[in-house]
Amino acid sequence: MRGYKQKHSYENLNKMIFDGVGEYGIPNLYAEQIEAKEFCGFNFARTCDAATNKMLHFFLDDYQFNRIWNKPDLYIDLILRFKCVCTPDFSTYADFPKVIQIYNHYRKHWLGAYWQAHGGCVIPTISWSDRESFSWCFDGEPKGGAVAVSSVGTQDDTVSQHLFMNGYMEMLKRLRPSMIYFYGDVPEGCQGNIIRIPAFQNELKMRCKTQKGVV
């Protein structure tokens, strides 16, 4: 089976196999201490100006960036021209089958580790679903560094809000992040050194103003 992995493009294992942690062999990421004040979503990556001063993020629908997993080498130069990049926010919704949640966590970490191996500055995007996910969703995440989170889609009802806050507080306890890049509304009770990432709608408005010469 190992020979097959080396000769064929099988889940990117032909490119690199990382030493993993936990029950599922999640690739490790190392901590980064970097402060970014400007941001760009992956959907604007090719047309983004001054990328070397900006953080690239993937707080988008999965279909907009699944291609970076399918062809990682095709996009690596584009991604690594940014000051730093968040690991892709592959969905881990609580109503997804557990195997899909873990697979998405693995893919997120494989890409992050691959970018770090090529010299990229990578900020881990922390994601969880329910309390059961705590047994694996923090595997491979570094302690004491910068992280990114998103609250989008987690505040629609009291159950989702409760699940989000449970995971957020668990993240603080386990990872002790130095700064938290936060996409979406910040729910009451969220602690830490929070740096807001503008939502897509605000980013689009700013780009339109810039193109029209409006400051």
Helices and strands as residue ranges (DSSP letters): H 2-7, E 20-21, E 26-27, E 39-41, G 42-47, G 51-53, E 55-57, G 62-64, H 67-70, H 72-80, E 84-86, H 98-117, E 122-123, G 131-135, E 146-150, H 158-175, E 179-183, E 194-197, H 200-211
